[in-house]
Amino acid sequence: MANTLIIGGVRSGKSDFAQQLARKLGEPVLFVATAEAGDDDMKQRIAGHRRARPTGWRTLEATTHIGSEISKNIGDARVVVVDCITLLVSNILGQYHEDVEAAVLEPVVKSEIDGLVNCIRQVTASFVVVTNEVGMGVVPESRLGRLYRDSLGRANQMLAGYCDEIYLMVAGIPVRVKPAFG
């Protein structure tokens, strides 16, 4: 079983590459969608993502506690695609008031990622996990934006430490980061 992290900026081709990789890894596939349809734009985006997925894939919509949700719903899946950690962390942040402190939020995010990693360890399937790289841009103007960036960055580091392969997406091109070529 190979576990892969796909990281990159917005519209860098992460989801498309994750689906290509999942197809190569084999069927059946469980697609774990973490998005919440909070407004019309997000509803349209989710509908577009649904149309882009192969019809034979099962979809699990889980906005939090994804490790336990995957464990309960794994069925016969040989491949699990998690799209995406970015929205998962946003969902967690959305459960708190805007004056939430890092000391409160970060243990919750860590627990969520620990739950996913434990699931990956226990389930007999390959995982393809999608996330955004948010540490290469400007420093967010708001305290809440910085807290989100920091929490997602730590979640990404936790997953990167566990995954066998990491690809950084740049303008639709996957650049292998781990294991390094050489």
LORODREN-690662 format. One record per residue: z, y, x of N, C-alpha, C in turn. Coordinates in steps of 0.05 Angstrom, whole numbers. Atoms other than C-alpha are relative to their C-alpha. Layout:
LORODREN-690662
<pt n_c3="Z" n_c2="Y" n_c1="X" ca_c3="Z" ca_c2="Y" ca_c1="X" c_c3="Z" c_c2="Y" c_c1="X"/>
...
END
This chain:
LORODREN-690662
<pt n_c3="0" n_c2="-24" n_c1="17" ca_c3="0" ca_c2="0" ca_c1="0" c_c3="0" c_c2="25" c_c1="18"/>
<pt n_c3="1" n_c2="-25" n_c1="-14" ca_c3="-20" ca_c2="68" ca_c1="27" c_c3="9" c_c2="22" c_c1="-18"/>
<pt n_c3="-9" n_c2="-23" n_c1="15" ca_c3="14" ca_c2="132" ca_c1="5" c_c3="-11" c_c2="25" c_c1="13"/>
<pt n_c3="15" n_c2="-22" n_c1="-10" ca_c3="-26" ca_c2="195" ca_c1="12" c_c3="8" c_c2="26" c_c1="-14"/>
<pt n_c3="-5" n_c2="-27" n_c1="10" ca_c3="-9" ca_c2="269" ca_c1="4" c_c3="-24" c_c2="17" c_c1="5"/>
<pt n_c3="23" n_c2="-18" n_c1="-1" ca_c3="-65" ca_c2="317" ca_c1="-11" c_c3="10" c_c2="28" c_c1="-5"/>
<pt n_c3="-11" n_c2="-26" n_c1="1" ca_c3="-46" ca_c2="389" ca_c1="2" c_c3="-22" c_c2="21" c_c1="5"/>
<pt n_c3="19" n_c2="-21" n_c1="-4" ca_c3="-85" ca_c2="454" ca_c1="-1" c_c3="5" c_c2="23" c_c1="-19"/>
<pt n_c3="-2" n_c2="-24" n_c1="17" ca_c3="-95" ca_c2="521" ca_c1="-34" c_c3="-11" c_c2="-5" c_c1="-27"/>
<pt n_c3="11" n_c2="1" n_c1="27" ca_c3="-115" ca_c2="535" ca_c1="-105" c_c3="-30" c_c2="-3" c_c1="2"/>
<pt n_c3="29" n_c2="5" n_c1="2" ca_c3="-185" ca_c2="509" ca_c1="-122" c_c3="-12" c_c2="-9" c_c1="27"/>
<pt n_c3="11" n_c2="10" n_c1="-25" ca_c3="-192" ca_c2="476" ca_c1="-54" c_c3="-12" c_c2="-27" c_c1="-2"/>
<pt n_c3="12" n_c2="26" n_c1="4" ca_c3="-215" ca_c2="410" ca_c1="-84" c_c3="20" c_c2="-23" c_c1="1"/>
<pt n_c3="-21" n_c2="20" n_c1="-2" ca_c3="-149" ca_c2="373" ca_c1="-83" c_c3="-3" c_c2="-22" c_c1="-22"/>
<pt n_c3="1" n_c2="19" n_c1="22" ca_c3="-155" ca_c2="340" ca_c1="-152" c_c3="-25" c_c2="-17" c_c1="2"/>
<pt n_c3="24" n_c2="16" n_c1="-2" ca_c3="-227" ca_c2="319" ca_c1="-142" c_c3="2" c_c2="-20" c_c1="23"/>
<pt n_c3="-3" n_c2="19" n_c1="-23" ca_c3="-211" ca_c2="288" ca_c1="-74" c_c3="20" c_c2="-22" c_c1="-7"/>
<pt n_c3="-20" n_c2="20" n_c1="9" ca_c3="-150" ca_c2="253" ca_c1="-104" c_c3="-13" c_c2="-21" c_c1="-18"/>
<pt n_c3="14" n_c2="19" n_c1="18" ca_c3="-194" ca_c2="222" ca_c1="-157" c_c3="-20" c_c2="-18" c_c1="16"/>
<pt n_c3="18" n_c2="16" n_c1="-17" ca_c3="-246" ca_c2="200" ca_c1="-106" c_c3="15" c_c2="-21" c_c1="15"/>
<pt n_c3="-17" n_c2="19" n_c1="-16" ca_c3="-192" ca_c2="168" ca_c1="-63" c_c3="10" c_c2="-22" c_c1="-18"/>
<pt n_c3="-11" n_c2="20" n_c1="18" ca_c3="-161" ca_c2="133" ca_c1="-123" c_c3="-22" c_c2="-20" c_c1="-8"/>
<pt n_c3="22" n_c2="19" n_c1="7" ca_c3="-229" ca_c2="104" ca_c1="-143" c_c3="-5" c_c2="-20" c_c1="22"/>
<pt n_c3="4" n_c2="18" n_c1="-23" ca_c3="-237" ca_c2="75" ca_c1="-73" c_c3="23" c_c2="-20" c_c1="3"/>
<pt n_c3="-23" n_c2="17" n_c1="-2" ca_c3="-167" ca_c2="46" ca_c1="-75" c_c3="0" c_c2="-23" c_c1="-20"/>
<pt n_c3="3" n_c2="22" n_c1="20" ca_c3="-183" ca_c2="6" ca_c1="-138" c_c3="14" c_c2="6" c_c1="-26"/>
<pt n_c3="-11" n_c2="-2" n_c1="27" ca_c3="-165" ca_c2="-3" ca_c1="-210" c_c3="22" c_c2="-21" c_c1="-3"/>
<pt n_c3="-3" n_c2="-21" n_c1="19" ca_c3="-123" ca_c2="0" ca_c1="-252" c_c3="15" c_c2="24" c_c1="12"/>
<pt n_c3="-12" n_c2="-24" n_c1="-10" ca_c3="-101" ca_c2="72" ca_c1="-242" c_c3="18" c_c2="12" c_c1="-22"/>
<pt n_c3="-18" n_c2="-16" n_c1="17" ca_c3="-42" ca_c2="109" ca_c1="-273" c_c3="-1" c_c2="29" c_c1="10"/>
<pt n_c3="1" n_c2="-28" n_c1="-8" ca_c3="-53" ca_c2="184" ca_c1="-272" c_c3="24" c_c2="14" c_c1="-12"/>
<pt n_c3="-24" n_c2="-13" n_c1="9" ca_c3="11" ca_c2="224" ca_c1="-276" c_c3="-5" c_c2="30" c_c1="0"/>
<pt n_c3="5" n_c2="-29" n_c1="4" ca_c3="0" ca_c2="295" ca_c1="-303" c_c3="26" c_c2="14" c_c1="-4"/>
<pt n_c3="-26" n_c2="-14" n_c1="2" ca_c3="57" ca_c2="344" ca_c1="-293" c_c3="-3" c_c2="27" c_c1="-14"/>
<pt n_c3="5" n_c2="-26" n_c1="12" ca_c3="25" ca_c2="405" ca_c1="-327" c_c3="11" c_c2="2" c_c1="-28"/>
<pt n_c3="-8" n_c2="-7" n_c1="27" ca_c3="54" ca_c2="437" ca_c1="-389" c_c3="-20" c_c2="20" c_c1="-11"/>
<pt n_c3="20" n_c2="-18" n_c1="13" ca_c3="6" ca_c2="471" ca_c1="-438" c_c3="15" c_c2="23" c_c1="-13"/>
<pt n_c3="-16" n_c2="-23" n_c1="11" ca_c3="45" ca_c2="536" ca_c1="-445" c_c3="-16" c_c2="22" c_c1="-13"/>
<pt n_c3="17" n_c2="-21" n_c1="12" ca_c3="-14" ca_c2="580" ca_c1="-464" c_c3="-28" c_c2="-11" c_c1="-3"/>
<pt n_c3="27" n_c2="9" n_c1="6" ca_c3="-87" ca_c2="575" ca_c1="-485" c_c3="-16" c_c2="-6" c_c1="26"/>
<pt n_c3="14" n_c2="4" n_c1="-25" ca_c3="-113" ca_c2="581" ca_c1="-414" c_c3="8" c_c2="-27" c_c1="12"/>
<pt n_c3="-9" n_c2="25" n_c1="-11" ca_c3="-70" ca_c2="523" ca_c1="-391" c_c3="-9" c_c2="-24" c_c1="-17"/>
<pt n_c3="11" n_c2="21" n_c1="18" ca_c3="-91" ca_c2="482" ca_c1="-452" c_c3="-28" c_c2="-7" c_c1="8"/>
<pt n_c3="27" n_c2="5" n_c1="-8" ca_c3="-163" ca_c2="491" ca_c1="-431" c_c3="-3" c_c2="-13" c_c1="27"/>
<pt n_c3="0" n_c2="13" n_c1="-26" ca_c3="-149" ca_c2="473" ca_c1="-359" c_c3="7" c_c2="-30" c_c1="-2"/>
<pt n_c3="-8" n_c2="28" n_c1="4" ca_c3="-113" ca_c2="409" ca_c1="-380" c_c3="-22" c_c2="-16" c_c1="-13"/>
<pt n_c3="22" n_c2="14" n_c1="13" ca_c3="-170" ca_c2="391" ca_c1="-426" c_c3="-23" c_c2="-6" c_c1="20"/>
<pt n_c3="21" n_c2="4" n_c1="-20" ca_c3="-220" ca_c2="400" ca_c1="-369" c_c3="8" c_c2="-22" c_c1="20"/>
<pt n_c3="-9" n_c2="21" n_c1="-18" ca_c3="-178" ca_c2="356" ca_c1="-323" c_c3="-2" c_c2="-27" c_c1="-14"/>
<pt n_c3="2" n_c2="26" n_c1="15" ca_c3="-175" ca_c2="302" ca_c1="-378" c_c3="-29" c_c2="-9" c_c1="0"/>
<pt n_c3="29" n_c2="8" n_c1="1" ca_c3="-251" ca_c2="303" ca_c1="-385" c_c3="-10" c_c2="-10" c_c1="27"/>
<pt n_c3="9" n_c2="7" n_c1="-27" ca_c3="-259" ca_c2="297" ca_c1="-309" c_c3="10" c_c2="-28" c_c1="9"/>
<pt n_c3="-11" n_c2="26" n_c1="-8" ca_c3="-217" ca_c2="233" ca_c1="-305" c_c3="-16" c_c2="-23" c_c1="-12"/>
<pt n_c3="13" n_c2="24" n_c1="11" ca_c3="-249" ca_c2="165" ca_c1="-313" c_c3="14" c_c2="-10" c_c1="-26"/>
<pt n_c3="-11" n_c2="7" n_c1="26" ca_c3="-239" ca_c2="139" ca_c1="-384" c_c3="19" c_c2="-25" c_c1="2"/>
<pt n_c3="-16" n_c2="24" n_c1="-3" ca_c3="-208" ca_c2="73" ca_c1="-359" c_c3="28" c_c2="5" c_c1="11"/>
<pt n_c3="-26" n_c2="-6" n_c1="-12" ca_c3="-149" ca_c2="108" ca_c1="-326" c_c3="20" c_c2="6" c_c1="-22"/>
<pt n_c3="-22" n_c2="-8" n_c1="18" ca_c3="-82" ca_c2="111" ca_c1="-363" c_c3="12" c_c2="26" c_c1="9"/>
<pt n_c3="-13" n_c2="-26" n_c1="-7" ca_c3="-49" ca_c2="179" ca_c1="-366" c_c3="29" c_c2="0" c_c1="-10"/>
<pt n_c3="-28" n_c2="-4" n_c1="6" ca_c3="25" ca_c2="191" ca_c1="-364" c_c3="6" c_c2="30" c_c1="3"/>
<pt n_c3="-7" n_c2="-28" n_c1="-1" ca_c3="46" ca_c2="262" ca_c1="-381" c_c3="30" c_c2="1" c_c1="4"/>
<pt n_c3="-28" n_c2="-2" n_c1="-7" ca_c3="113" ca_c2="275" ca_c1="-347" c_c3="5" c_c2="26" c_c1="14"/>
<pt n_c3="-5" n_c2="-27" n_c1="-12" ca_c3="138" ca_c2="345" ca_c1="-332" c_c3="23" c_c2="1" c_c1="19"/>
<pt n_c3="-22" n_c2="4" n_c1="-18" ca_c3="202" ca_c2="323" ca_c1="-297" c_c3="8" c_c2="-29" c_c1="0"/>
<pt n_c3="-9" n_c2="28" n_c1="-2" ca_c3="237" ca_c2="259" ca_c1="-276" c_c3="-23" c_c2="-19" c_c1="3"/>
<pt n_c3="25" n_c2="16" n_c1="-1" ca_c3="170" ca_c2="232" ca_c1="-255" c_c3="5" c_c2="-27" c_c1="13"/>
<pt n_c3="-6" n_c2="26" n_c1="-12" ca_c3="199" ca_c2="177" ca_c1="-211" c_c3="8" c_c2="-21" c_c1="-20"/>
<pt n_c3="-10" n_c2="19" n_c1="20" ca_c3="236" ca_c2="144" ca_c1="-268" c_c3="-22" c_c2="-5" c_c1="-21"/>
<pt n_c3="21" n_c2="3" n_c1="20" ca_c3="178" ca_c2="157" ca_c1="-316" c_c3="-22" c_c2="-19" c_c1="10"/>
<pt n_c3="21" n_c2="18" n_c1="-11" ca_c3="128" ca_c2="123" ca_c1="-269" c_c3="11" c_c2="-29" c_c1="1"/>
<pt n_c3="-12" n_c2="27" n_c1="-1" ca_c3="176" ca_c2="64" ca_c1="-259" c_c3="-1" c_c2="-14" c_c1="-27"/>
<pt n_c3="0" n_c2="12" n_c1="27" ca_c3="181" ca_c2="54" ca_c1="-334" c_c3="-28" c_c2="-6" c_c1="-11"/>
<pt n_c3="27" n_c2="2" n_c1="11" ca_c3="106" ca_c2="61" ca_c1="-346" c_c3="-21" c_c2="-10" c_c1="19"/>
<pt n_c3="19" n_c2="8" n_c1="-21" ca_c3="74" ca_c2="31" ca_c1="-284" c_c3="-19" c_c2="-22" c_c1="-10"/>
<pt n_c3="18" n_c2="21" n_c1="10" ca_c3="47" ca_c2="-30" ca_c1="-321" c_c3="-13" c_c2="-15" c_c1="23"/>
<pt n_c3="15" n_c2="15" n_c1="-20" ca_c3="-7" ca_c2="-64" ca_c1="-279" c_c3="-14" c_c2="19" c_c1="20"/>
<pt n_c3="14" n_c2="-19" n_c1="-17" ca_c3="-28" ca_c2="-1" ca_c1="-242" c_c3="2" c_c2="-7" c_c1="30"/>
<pt n_c3="1" n_c2="4" n_c1="-28" ca_c3="-49" ca_c2="-12" ca_c1="-170" c_c3="0" c_c2="26" c_c1="16"/>
<pt n_c3="1" n_c2="-27" n_c1="-12" ca_c3="-58" ca_c2="63" ca_c1="-157" c_c3="13" c_c2="19" c_c1="-19"/>
<pt n_c3="-13" n_c2="-21" n_c1="16" ca_c3="-16" ca_c2="121" ca_c1="-181" c_c3="-9" c_c2="27" c_c1="12"/>
<pt n_c3="7" n_c2="-27" n_c1="-9" ca_c3="-43" ca_c2="192" ca_c1="-177" c_c3="20" c_c2="19" c_c1="-13"/>
<pt n_c3="-19" n_c2="-20" n_c1="11" ca_c3="9" ca_c2="247" ca_c1="-185" c_c3="-13" c_c2="28" c_c1="5"/>
<pt n_c3="13" n_c2="-27" n_c1="-2" ca_c3="-23" ca_c2="315" ca_c1="-200" c_c3="14" c_c2="19" c_c1="-19"/>
<pt n_c3="-6" n_c2="-6" n_c1="-28" ca_c3="15" ca_c2="356" ca_c1="-182" c_c3="29" c_c2="8" c_c1="3"/>
<pt n_c3="-27" n_c2="-8" n_c1="-7" ca_c3="80" ca_c2="372" ca_c1="-147" c_c3="4" c_c2="30" c_c1="-4"/>
<pt n_c3="-1" n_c2="-29" n_c1="4" ca_c3="65" ca_c2="446" ca_c1="-152" c_c3="11" c_c2="7" c_c1="-28"/>
<pt n_c3="-8" n_c2="-5" n_c1="27" ca_c3="72" ca_c2="445" ca_c1="-227" c_c3="27" c_c2="-13" c_c1="-6"/>
<pt n_c3="-26" n_c2="13" n_c1="3" ca_c3="130" ca_c2="396" ca_c1="-224" c_c3="23" c_c2="19" c_c1="8"/>
<pt n_c3="-21" n_c2="-19" n_c1="-9" ca_c3="171" ca_c2="447" ca_c1="-183" c_c3="1" c_c2="24" c_c1="-19"/>
<pt n_c3="1" n_c2="-22" n_c1="19" ca_c3="148" ca_c2="502" ca_c1="-231" c_c3="15" c_c2="-8" c_c1="-26"/>
<pt n_c3="-13" n_c2="10" n_c1="24" ca_c3="172" ca_c2="460" ca_c1="-290" c_c3="31" c_c2="1" c_c1="4"/>
<pt n_c3="-28" n_c2="0" n_c1="-6" ca_c3="240" ca_c2="452" ca_c1="-257" c_c3="11" c_c2="29" c_c1="0"/>
<pt n_c3="-8" n_c2="-28" n_c1="-1" ca_c3="245" ca_c2="527" ca_c1="-242" c_c3="1" c_c2="12" c_c1="-28"/>
<pt n_c3="1" n_c2="-11" n_c1="27" ca_c3="226" ca_c2="542" ca_c1="-314" c_c3="24" c_c2="-8" c_c1="-18"/>
<pt n_c3="-23" n_c2="8" n_c1="15" ca_c3="289" ca_c2="507" ca_c1="-338" c_c3="24" c_c2="18" c_c1="5"/>
<pt n_c3="-22" n_c2="-18" n_c1="-7" ca_c3="332" ca_c2="562" ca_c1="-307" c_c3="-7" c_c2="29" c_c1="-6"/>
<pt n_c3="3" n_c2="-28" n_c1="3" ca_c3="343" ca_c2="635" ca_c1="-318" c_c3="-11" c_c2="12" c_c1="26"/>
<pt n_c3="13" n_c2="-11" n_c1="-24" ca_c3="306" ca_c2="681" ca_c1="-270" c_c3="20" c_c2="8" c_c1="22"/>
<pt n_c3="-19" n_c2="-7" n_c1="-21" ca_c3="370" ca_c2="697" ca_c1="-232" c_c3="12" c_c2="-25" c_c1="13"/>
<pt n_c3="-10" n_c2="25" n_c1="-13" ca_c3="379" ca_c2="624" ca_c1="-210" c_c3="1" c_c2="3" c_c1="30"/>
<pt n_c3="-3" n_c2="-1" n_c1="-29" ca_c3="403" ca_c2="616" ca_c1="-139" c_c3="-11" c_c2="-25" c_c1="13"/>
<pt n_c3="10" n_c2="23" n_c1="-16" ca_c3="374" ca_c2="571" ca_c1="-85" c_c3="20" c_c2="-23" c_c1="0"/>
<pt n_c3="-21" n_c2="21" n_c1="-1" ca_c3="440" ca_c2="534" ca_c1="-82" c_c3="0" c_c2="-17" c_c1="-25"/>
<pt n_c3="2" n_c2="15" n_c1="25" ca_c3="428" ca_c2="512" ca_c1="-154" c_c3="-26" c_c2="-14" c_c1="-2"/>
<pt n_c3="27" n_c2="11" n_c1="4" ca_c3="353" ca_c2="501" ca_c1="-155" c_c3="-7" c_c2="-22" c_c1="21"/>
<pt n_c3="10" n_c2="18" n_c1="-21" ca_c3="340" ca_c2="466" ca_c1="-88" c_c3="12" c_c2="-28" c_c1="-2"/>
<pt n_c3="-9" n_c2="28" n_c1="3" ca_c3="387" ca_c2="406" ca_c1="-100" c_c3="-14" c_c2="-14" c_c1="-24"/>
<pt n_c3="14" n_c2="13" n_c1="23" ca_c3="351" ca_c2="394" ca_c1="-167" c_c3="-28" c_c2="-8" c_c1="9"/>
<pt n_c3="27" n_c2="7" n_c1="-10" ca_c3="283" ca_c2="396" ca_c1="-133" c_c3="2" c_c2="-23" c_c1="19"/>
<pt n_c3="-4" n_c2="22" n_c1="-18" ca_c3="308" ca_c2="351" ca_c1="-78" c_c3="5" c_c2="-26" c_c1="-14"/>
<pt n_c3="-6" n_c2="23" n_c1="16" ca_c3="335" ca_c2="302" ca_c1="-129" c_c3="-26" c_c2="-11" c_c1="-13"/>
<pt n_c3="25" n_c2="8" n_c1="13" ca_c3="268" ca_c2="301" ca_c1="-165" c_c3="-19" c_c2="-13" c_c1="21"/>
<pt n_c3="17" n_c2="11" n_c1="-21" ca_c3="230" ca_c2="288" ca_c1="-100" c_c3="12" c_c2="-26" c_c1="10"/>
<pt n_c3="-13" n_c2="25" n_c1="-8" ca_c3="281" ca_c2="235" ca_c1="-79" c_c3="-7" c_c2="-22" c_c1="-21"/>
<pt n_c3="7" n_c2="20" n_c1="21" ca_c3="268" ca_c2="201" ca_c1="-146" c_c3="-28" c_c2="-10" c_c1="2"/>
<pt n_c3="27" n_c2="8" n_c1="-4" ca_c3="194" ca_c2="201" ca_c1="-133" c_c3="-3" c_c2="-18" c_c1="24"/>
<pt n_c3="1" n_c2="16" n_c1="-24" ca_c3="202" ca_c2="174" ca_c1="-63" c_c3="12" c_c2="-28" c_c1="-5"/>
<pt n_c3="-12" n_c2="26" n_c1="6" ca_c3="248" ca_c2="119" ca_c1="-88" c_c3="-18" c_c2="-17" c_c1="-18"/>
<pt n_c3="19" n_c2="14" n_c1="17" ca_c3="197" ca_c2="101" ca_c1="-141" c_c3="-23" c_c2="-11" c_c1="18"/>
<pt n_c3="22" n_c2="8" n_c1="-18" ca_c3="142" ca_c2="98" ca_c1="-87" c_c3="9" c_c2="-24" c_c1="16"/>
<pt n_c3="-10" n_c2="23" n_c1="-16" ca_c3="186" ca_c2="51" ca_c1="-46" c_c3="2" c_c2="-26" c_c1="-17"/>
<pt n_c3="-6" n_c2="23" n_c1="17" ca_c3="200" ca_c2="5" ca_c1="-105" c_c3="-24" c_c2="-11" c_c1="-14"/>
<pt n_c3="24" n_c2="8" n_c1="16" ca_c3="132" ca_c2="2" ca_c1="-140" c_c3="-21" c_c2="-11" c_c1="19"/>
<pt n_c3="21" n_c2="12" n_c1="-16" ca_c3="77" ca_c2="-42" ca_c1="-114" c_c3="-27" c_c2="13" c_c1="-8"/>
<pt n_c3="24" n_c2="-14" n_c1="5" ca_c3="21" ca_c2="9" ca_c1="-117" c_c3="-4" c_c2="21" c_c1="22"/>
<pt n_c3="6" n_c2="-22" n_c1="-19" ca_c3="-14" ca_c2="60" ca_c1="-73" c_c3="3" c_c2="26" c_c1="-16"/>
<pt n_c3="-4" n_c2="-26" n_c1="13" ca_c3="5" ca_c2="132" ca_c1="-89" c_c3="-18" c_c2="21" c_c1="14"/>
<pt n_c3="15" n_c2="-24" n_c1="-9" ca_c3="-40" ca_c2="194" ca_c1="-83" c_c3="14" c_c2="24" c_c1="-14"/>
<pt n_c3="-16" n_c2="-22" n_c1="11" ca_c3="2" ca_c2="257" ca_c1="-91" c_c3="-13" c_c2="26" c_c1="8"/>
<pt n_c3="14" n_c2="-26" n_c1="-3" ca_c3="-28" ca_c2="326" ca_c1="-100" c_c3="21" c_c2="22" c_c1="-1"/>
<pt n_c3="-17" n_c2="-23" n_c1="0" ca_c3="7" ca_c2="391" ca_c1="-83" c_c3="-14" c_c2="24" c_c1="13"/>
<pt n_c3="11" n_c2="-24" n_c1="-11" ca_c3="-7" ca_c2="463" ca_c1="-64" c_c3="15" c_c2="8" c_c1="25"/>
<pt n_c3="-12" n_c2="-12" n_c1="-24" ca_c3="5" ca_c2="493" ca_c1="4" c_c3="4" c_c2="30" c_c1="-6"/>
<pt n_c3="-6" n_c2="-28" n_c1="8" ca_c3="40" ca_c2="559" ca_c1="-12" c_c3="12" c_c2="15" c_c1="23"/>
<pt n_c3="-13" n_c2="-14" n_c1="-23" ca_c3="68" ca_c2="576" ca_c1="57" c_c3="-19" c_c2="14" c_c1="18"/>
<pt n_c3="19" n_c2="-13" n_c1="-19" ca_c3="4" ca_c2="603" ca_c1="88" c_c3="-9" c_c2="27" c_c1="-10"/>
<pt n_c3="8" n_c2="-25" n_c1="11" ca_c3="-3" ca_c2="664" ca_c1="44" c_c3="20" c_c2="22" c_c1="6"/>
<pt n_c3="-18" n_c2="-22" n_c1="-3" ca_c3="33" ca_c2="729" ca_c1="37" c_c3="28" c_c2="-8" c_c1="-11"/>
<pt n_c3="-27" n_c2="4" n_c1="10" ca_c3="108" ca_c2="731" ca_c1="25" c_c3="1" c_c2="11" c_c1="-29"/>
<pt n_c3="-1" n_c2="-10" n_c1="27" ca_c3="118" ca_c2="735" ca_c1="-50" c_c3="18" c_c2="25" c_c1="-3"/>
<pt n_c3="-14" n_c2="-25" n_c1="3" ca_c3="142" ca_c2="802" ca_c1="-74" c_c3="27" c_c2="-3" c_c1="-13"/>
<pt n_c3="-25" n_c2="3" n_c1="15" ca_c3="197" ca_c2="777" ca_c1="-120" c_c3="18" c_c2="-22" c_c1="12"/>
<pt n_c3="-20" n_c2="20" n_c1="-9" ca_c3="260" ca_c2="738" ca_c1="-104" c_c3="-6" c_c2="-27" c_c1="-12"/>
<pt n_c3="6" n_c2="26" n_c1="14" ca_c3="240" ca_c2="685" ca_c1="-155" c_c3="-25" c_c2="-13" c_c1="12"/>
<pt n_c3="25" n_c2="10" n_c1="-13" ca_c3="171" ca_c2="678" ca_c1="-123" c_c3="7" c_c2="-12" c_c1="27"/>
<pt n_c3="-8" n_c2="11" n_c1="-26" ca_c3="203" ca_c2="668" ca_c1="-55" c_c3="16" c_c2="-26" c_c1="-3"/>
<pt n_c3="-16" n_c2="24" n_c1="5" ca_c3="252" ca_c2="617" ca_c1="-83" c_c3="-19" c_c2="-23" c_c1="-8"/>
<pt n_c3="19" n_c2="20" n_c1="8" ca_c3="194" ca_c2="579" ca_c1="-115" c_c3="-15" c_c2="-10" c_c1="25"/>
<pt n_c3="15" n_c2="8" n_c1="-24" ca_c3="154" ca_c2="580" ca_c1="-50" c_c3="17" c_c2="-17" c_c1="19"/>
<pt n_c3="-17" n_c2="15" n_c1="-18" ca_c3="213" ca_c2="556" ca_c1="-9" c_c3="6" c_c2="-28" c_c1="-11"/>
<pt n_c3="-6" n_c2="26" n_c1="13" ca_c3="230" ca_c2="500" ca_c1="-59" c_c3="-24" c_c2="-18" c_c1="2"/>
<pt n_c3="24" n_c2="16" n_c1="-2" ca_c3="159" ca_c2="476" ca_c1="-61" c_c3="-6" c_c2="-8" c_c1="29"/>
<pt n_c3="4" n_c2="6" n_c1="-28" ca_c3="153" ca_c2="480" ca_c1="14" c_c3="18" c_c2="-23" c_c1="10"/>
<pt n_c3="-19" n_c2="22" n_c1="-8" ca_c3="215" ca_c2="436" ca_c1="23" c_c3="-9" c_c2="-26" c_c1="-14"/>
<pt n_c3="10" n_c2="24" n_c1="14" ca_c3="188" ca_c2="387" ca_c1="-30" c_c3="-24" c_c2="-12" c_c1="15"/>
<pt n_c3="24" n_c2="9" n_c1="-15" ca_c3="122" ca_c2="383" ca_c1="8" c_c3="8" c_c2="-13" c_c1="27"/>
<pt n_c3="-10" n_c2="12" n_c1="-26" ca_c3="159" ca_c2="370" ca_c1="74" c_c3="12" c_c2="-28" c_c1="-5"/>
<pt n_c3="-12" n_c2="26" n_c1="6" ca_c3="198" ca_c2="313" ca_c1="42" c_c3="-21" c_c2="-21" c_c1="-4"/>
<pt n_c3="22" n_c2="18" n_c1="6" ca_c3="135" ca_c2="281" ca_c1="16" c_c3="-17" c_c2="-6" c_c1="24"/>
<pt n_c3="16" n_c2="4" n_c1="-24" ca_c3="97" ca_c2="292" ca_c1="80" c_c3="14" c_c2="-19" c_c1="20"/>
<pt n_c3="-15" n_c2="17" n_c1="-18" ca_c3="152" ca_c2="257" ca_c1="119" c_c3="-2" c_c2="-29" c_c1="-9"/>
<pt n_c3="0" n_c2="27" n_c1="10" ca_c3="145" ca_c2="196" ca_c1="75" c_c3="-29" c_c2="-12" c_c1="-2"/>
<pt n_c3="28" n_c2="10" n_c1="4" ca_c3="69" ca_c2="191" ca_c1="64" c_c3="-13" c_c2="-10" c_c1="26"/>
<pt n_c3="14" n_c2="12" n_c1="-23" ca_c3="25" ca_c2="149" ca_c1="110" c_c3="-23" c_c2="18" c_c1="9"/>
<pt n_c3="23" n_c2="-17" n_c1="-6" ca_c3="-34" ca_c2="197" ca_c1="105" c_c3="4" c_c2="27" c_c1="-14"/>
<pt n_c3="0" n_c2="-27" n_c1="12" ca_c3="-40" ca_c2="272" ca_c1="93" c_c3="-27" c_c2="12" c_c1="5"/>
<pt n_c3="25" n_c2="-15" n_c1="-2" ca_c3="-103" ca_c2="311" ca_c1="79" c_c3="4" c_c2="28" c_c1="-9"/>
<pt n_c3="0" n_c2="-28" n_c1="7" ca_c3="-108" ca_c2="386" ca_c1="80" c_c3="-27" c_c2="7" c_c1="-11"/>
<pt n_c3="26" n_c2="-7" n_c1="11" ca_c3="-163" ca_c2="410" ca_c1="34" c_c3="-7" c_c2="29" c_c1="7"/>
<pt n_c3="10" n_c2="-26" n_c1="-7" ca_c3="-204" ca_c2="469" ca_c1="59" c_c3="-28" c_c2="3" c_c1="-12"/>
<pt n_c3="26" n_c2="-5" n_c1="12" ca_c3="-261" ca_c2="494" ca_c1="15" c_c3="-14" c_c2="-26" c_c1="-8"/>
<pt n_c3="12" n_c2="25" n_c1="9" ca_c3="-272" ca_c2="425" ca_c1="-14" c_c3="-3" c_c2="-22" c_c1="21"/>
<pt n_c3="2" n_c2="18" n_c1="-22" ca_c3="-269" ca_c2="391" ca_c1="54" c_c3="27" c_c2="-11" c_c1="7"/>
<pt n_c3="-25" n_c2="12" n_c1="-8" ca_c3="-213" ca_c2="341" ca_c1="68" c_c3="3" c_c2="-1" c_c1="31"/>
<pt n_c3="-6" n_c2="1" n_c1="-29" ca_c3="-183" ca_c2="350" ca_c1="138" c_c3="25" c_c2="-18" c_c1="3"/>
<pt n_c3="-22" n_c2="19" n_c1="-4" ca_c3="-140" ca_c2="291" ca_c1="159" c_c3="20" c_c2="12" c_c1="19"/>
<pt n_c3="-22" n_c2="-11" n_c1="-16" ca_c3="-73" ca_c2="314" ca_c1="185" c_c3="18" c_c2="-22" c_c1="11"/>
<pt n_c3="-17" n_c2="22" n_c1="-8" ca_c3="-34" ca_c2="249" ca_c1="187" c_c3="-12" c_c2="-25" c_c1="-10"/>
<pt n_c3="-5" n_c2="-1" n_c1="-28" ca_c3="-43" ca_c2="204" ca_c1="221" c_c3="-21" c_c2="16" c_c1="14"/>
<pt n_c3="18" n_c2="-17" n_c1="-15" ca_c3="-74" ca_c2="250" ca_c1="272" c_c3="-22" c_c2="-17" c_c1="13"/>
<pt n_c3="21" n_c2="13" n_c1="-15" ca_c3="-140" ca_c2="231" ca_c1="302" c_c3="7" c_c2="-1" c_c1="30"/>
<pt n_c3="-6" n_c2="-1" n_c1="-29" ca_c3="-135" ca_c2="210" ca_c1="374" c_c3="1" c_c2="-26" c_c1="11"/>
END
